[in-house]
Amino acid sequence: MQVLPRLTIHPTITREAGVTGACYALKGNLPARWRRGQVFTVDGSIRTRDGGLSRMAVPYEPLAPGPQGRLFTVDATDCVSGVSRSRPDLDRPGPDDFTFDQGCDETHCRNVYFTAMATYEAFRSALGRPVAWAFWRQDHHPPLRLMPFGQNALNACYDRDAGAVSFGYSPAGPDSDHADRRLLRFTALSSDVTAHEVTHALIDGLRPDYDMPVNPDVFAFHEAMADIVALLSRFARPSYLSHLLAGSGMDFLRGASLVSLAPELGRLVRRSGLRTLDIAWTEAGEGSEGLPRYDEAPDAPHDRGGLLSSAIFEAFLHALDRRIGPLMALAAPSGSAVGRYLQDQVQRIAVRTAGHFLSICIRALDYCPPAAILFADYLRALITADRLLAPQDDCGYREELIQAFRRRGIYPQGIDVPSESALAWGPPEVPVHPIPGLALSQLRYHVSPAFPLSASEIRRQASALALAIDDDPRLAHQLGLRAAVKGAEGLSAPQVTSIRPTLRVGPGGFVDFSIIAEITQTCDIATGQGVMRHKGGATLILDATGTPTMIVSQRIDNPYRQEAEADHLHKALARGQMMLDRGRLVPEPGHRRAICAG
């Protein structure tokens, strides 16, 4: 019997220590203080008198002019002139006499900062811990730079190497049939675009291995998640539902604008948003000849990602429709006292439902495999995440998700009946015991278990996990770790790549403490056009006693995965998405930015 190499600790594991000093102060699972300001409800396509601006609150942190904080810093340097266009001081004393105006450079800075902070807080609240940026290293934790004038193009993109999100501006261009083609448009003024790009950065911080397109779902998943976060986040802005209700009344769930991302920018090049989700019972989907299917989906990330985001948003709309249906049936004439009351109740329910779905979608990231992802993996993660904190599914969210995914042919291979019990990840199939040193009572932390005390404490936790796996071959085998892989060379020792204590609160007040750990292993597989780096491993979930309760395994010696990844990488090489570097297949450097450009 071959002996498994002893586990090691990944060099970047201590980047998580940066969240203790960078994150804003918390009181329980809420920010201790709030900062109030304005953002565009969606973008400039909605007039101010129709709800184009929304006052909102984001977590408070001390800011230098820019604004510059520990999580985000706004760099208003103009890409053309090289001169900073604005440095607003959000902590200036006295009344806030700032005017929110598209022609004011401060507006661009404030819009990206407030929207980015709101997006970060949505992730932190859902996950039960702050998120570390993927470009952080031990003792080096710079903020993510937001550059509202960062490129001379109607585009926006996240760049891990630069640690920045760059927003562009440009004239509408000759393809536009709207307005004066010479007028400039700014992607920084779209709250949809800002939430979309910051979500890319957050997912990269949580799942940095998802930057390798080993199957067509990987980059498509990035785009789908970024779109769904942007669309669901709209409901947290007070003016959004008021605008929808004013335009469509109680029939707002069928409106095309509900499922269109960044409508102002999209109308410059097409009839609707930059992307419009394909949901048949909305106005945007009327006349379609049935829903697209997963087995027929194109490889292009935006098109393929639309399949996943449409499934999630359709489940949300169906769940919301079911909850507000009785109120809509009672709807009184608009303007009456009863009518205003019913609209107010509809808004409250819609905001809560959108918040629940957004939290489910974000929490599911903790239950995804570590190396790569398929849409079916994410469905399993969604069901698992929600069952943990809402066991009864009183509102039918999981039922709607399963139906929406099934209607598009998205479900795991080997599952004959896509039910909750079949889709949820199960407990380990081998006997497990508490891992010494990883019980909640043994952790050393600052303020909360979600804030590690130091980099050395993170290494201590990772070492305790590595020793336990080394001492239990059955657990190592279930994690998908191997001593040898047929047809592969350069098999690495398994590595603990992350270990993150998390403290989450469910919609019913249920509090869960877990440790989310990732253990991975890599090997080289020779293909006809170069060497492919193949990765496997598992996401391991531990409870408050340090006992493994769930394993999301991704075996490195799965021949189906190896063959499918090699085939896809060859296609990606032909399309210019991959390149050869000294005989090894690696992502083409500019491809990630090109995806954001669409």
C-alpha positions, 0 to 999 in steps of 0.5 A: 500500500502506497503511503500518502505524502504528509500534508503541507501548509500553503504559503498564502494561507495567512492572508486571512489574518489581514481581515482582523485589521482591515474589517470595520468594527462589528457588534454581533453580526452587524456593523457597529456604526453606519455611514449614510449616503447616496447611490444610483438606484440602478444607473442613470437610466432612471430619472431622479424624480422617478427614484433614480437615487437611493439613500442607503447605509453602509458599514462605517470605517474611518476614511482619508480623502479619496475616499481611502479606507482599509478595504477599499480605496478610490483612485480617481486618476484619469487614465488619459490625463494622469491627473486625479479628478477628485478626492472627496472627504466623506469624514469632513465635518459639518452638514453634508452639502454634497450634490449627487450629479453625473457631471460631478467627479465626486459622484463617481467616487462616492457611487463606487465606494458606497456600492462596493461597501454594500456588496462587501457587507452582503458577503460578510453578513451571509458568510459570517466572516470578513473576506480576504482579497486574493492579492493579500499576503502575510503582512501585506494587506492593501485595500482593493483600488476602485478606479472610476476613470481607469480606462478609456473604454466603455468597460469595467474589469477586476484585475487580481495582479493590480489589486484593482477594479478599473471602470471606464468611460467613453462616448456612446459610439457609432453603434448607438441609436440613442441620444448624442453619440458624442456624449460620454458614458461612465461605467462607474455610475452604474451600481449594477456594474460596480456590484458585478465587478466587486463580486468578481473580486470577492469570489476570487478571494474566496475561491482563488482557484476558480481563475483557471478555466478547466471547464466552460462552467468556471468563468461562466460561474463567475459571470453568473454569480456577479450578475445575480448579486448585482440584480438581487442587491437592487432590492436593498436600495429603497427607491428600487421597488418604488420605481418598479411599482410606479411603472408596472403597479402590482404586475411589476414581477413581469417587467423586463427591467427587472431582469436587465443588467445595467440598462443605460449602458445596454441600450447603447448597443442593444434594446435592453440591458448589457444582459437580460435574463431568459425567464419565460414568464417575464416580458423579456422572455415572452415569445421565446421557444422554450428555455435553453438547456445546459447540454446545449449551452454555448461555451462563451462565459456570458451566454453560458452564465446566463443559464445559471443566473436565469435559473436562480432569478427565476426561482427568486421570482417564483418564490416572491410571486407565491409570497405576495400573491394573496396581497396582489389579489387584494390590491385596491385602487392605487392611491387609496389607503388600502392600496398604499398599505398593500404596496408597503407590505409587498415592498417589505416582503420583496426586500426580505425575500431578495435578501434571503436569496442573496444570502443563500447564493453567497453562503453556498460558496462555502460548500463548493469544491475547491479546484473547479466548479460545475453548475450542478455542484453549485446547485448542491451547494445551494441546497446544502447551505440553506438546509443548514440554517433553515431546515424546514424550507417554510417558504419553498426556496429550495423547491423553487431552486430545484425546479428552476435548475431542472427545467434547464437540465442542470443536475448532477450525474448519477442522481435519478431524482433531484430532491433535497436529500439527494442533492445536499452534501452528506456527512463523511462515510467513515468514522470521524472524531474531533480534531485536537486543537480545532474545537471552538473553545480551543481557538484563539481569536480577536473579538469573534471567531471570524477574526483570527488572532494572528497569522501564527494562529492560522498556521496552528489551526492548519497544522492541527488539521494536517496532522489529523489527516496524516494520522487517519488514512480513511479520512485522507482517502475520503477527502480525495487525496492520493499517493499516486495518480495513473498517467500523471507526473509530479504529484504534489503533497496535499496542502491545506490551502485555507482554514476559515472559522465562520459564525452565521445567523440564519433567517430564524435566528439559528446560529451556526459555528463552522470551520471551512477548510480546503485541502488540495493536491495537484499533478501534471498530465501530459496532453497532445498540446502541452502539460496540464496542471490538474487539481483535486481535493476537498472542502471540509466542514467542521463543527464547534467540537472540531469534528468533520461533518461534511466533505465536498470531495473532488478526486484528483484521479477521476478519469472523466474529469481529467479527460474533460479538462484536457479537451476543454483546455485544447479548445480554449487554446485554439480560441486564444483563452489559453497559451503555452508557457514553456510547454505548460497550458496557462491562462492567456493574461488578457483573457480575464479582462476580455471576459468582463468586456463581453 
